[in-house]
Amino acid sequence: MPEPVLPDGSMQAFEKPLPERVLAFDFGTKRIGVAGGLALTGTGSPQTPIPARDGIPDWVALDALINSWCPTALLVGNPLNMDGTASEIGHRALKFARRLAARYPALPVYRQDERLTTRAARETLTDVRAQRGGRLPSLDSTAACLIAESWLQAPNWQRL
């Protein structure tokens, strides 16, 4: 089937639609930050982090989150070094992403560069604290929120 021709005579490539709802993860060995993201708004919302023991998530809590959120895709932050090389924690984050893909085979799992998201999340929370008092979302889930939003703006379609 030929690609559609636009009125100006140029060819239009088909664009893949974004998944409606994504869950993004900021991997950690003690807790895993989580954020939900919506393609319609391009925004993320921090969720309660998932506890982990030496990088292994509380699968019961994660299953409950998947069942309640009903995501159409999963995103895992890829903690690269500033020069673009793989970091030590990045190998563990990849292992976590592979476990997600095996546990939830119906959901595509993507990775997203997460360089500087923790720093940006810390700055965001500092700004929020200055604007209002009270309880703030976790740093890890705020970083996951930034991962979701960056992927929704410029998706990396490479699946695991």
N, C-alpha and C positions, 0 to 999 in steps of 0.2 A: 504494500500500500504506500503510495507516494505521500510525502509530507505535505501539509496544507500550504497553499500559496496565498500570501497576504495581498491586499489590493495594490501595494506598490511593486508587486512582482517578486518580492523576496520570499525565501522559504522560512517557515517557522518550525523550530524544533519543539517536539512535545516536551513539556516540563512535567516532572513527576510531582504529584500533589503531596504536600507535607502530611505526615500522620496527624490526625486530629488532636490526639492527646499523647504526650510523651511523659515518661518519668526519667529524670536525669539523676545520676549518682556521682557524688564526689567521694571516691573510695578512700577509706582510712582503715587502719588496723584495729582501732578501738571503736569507732563509729563511722557510719557511712551516711554522708549528707544526702538528702533526697529533696527533689523539687518536682512539682508537676508543671508541665508546660502546655499551653494551648496554641495551636497553629493560627486560630482565628484572630487572636490578639497579639501573638508573637511574644507573649510574656510568660514568665515562670512565677510560681508561688512556692515558697519554702514549706516543706513538710517536716514532721518529726523525724529526726535522724534514726537510722536503724542501728541498734547496738551490734558490735562485732567482737569476736574474740580471735585475736591474732589474724585479722583479715577475713575471718569466716563470719558471714552475717547471721543474724537470728532469722533463720529461714521462715519460721512461723510468722514473725512480724512482717517480713517481706512478702510472704504469700498473702497475708491479710491486706497489705497495702495494694498489691497488684489487683486483688479481687475488688477492693473498694474503688480504686481509681480507674480501672479498666483501660489501661493505656493501649495505644495502637503501635507503640515503639518504645524501646528502652535506649537510653544514652548513658555512656560511661565516660567520665572525664579521663583524658589521656595526659598524665602529668609529665610532660616532656621537660628536659633541661632547656635553658634559654637558647642554647645553640641548636636545638631541634633533635638532639639525641635522646634515646630512651633513658629514663631515670630508674633508679632501683625500685621505687614504689610503683613505677609504671609497669614493671613486669608483673607485680602483684595485682594491679588494676586490670591488666589484660586477662589474668587468670580469673578474676572476678567476672569480667565481661563474658568470658567463655562459659563460666558456670551458669550465668544468667541465660545465655543462649541455649544451653543444654536443658536447663530446668523449665524454660518457657519457650519451647520450639516454635510456637505460633507467632511469637513477637520478634520482629527484627531488632537486632542489637547493633548500635552504631557507637563509635568512639568519637570524642570531640576534644580537640586541643584545649587544655585547661590552664595553660601558662598564665600566671599572675591572677588567677581567679580568687585565690585565698586573700591576696593583698587587696584586690578590688572589693571583695566581700567585707574585709575588715574596715575599709574606708566607708563603705556603704553603711555598715552598722554604726560607725562613729557618727556619721551624718544623721542617721535615724535617732540615735540616742540624744543628740543635741536638739532635735526637733520635738521629741516627745519622751517622756519618762516611761518607766515600766519595762515589761518583759520584751526582750528582743528575740528574733529567730536565731537559731544556732548559726555559728560561723560556717560550719560544714554544709548546712542546707542552703545558706545564702550563696555559697560558692556553687552548689549544685544548680541553683536558680540561674546564676550567670552562665553556667554551662548550657542549660536548656535554652536560654534566650539567644546565646551566640549561635547555637546549632539551628534554631528556628530562623534566624536571619540569614545564615549561610550554611545550609546543611552539607555535611560530608556523607555521601550516600554509600560509602564503602562499608558493607556489612561484615560482621565476623563470619 
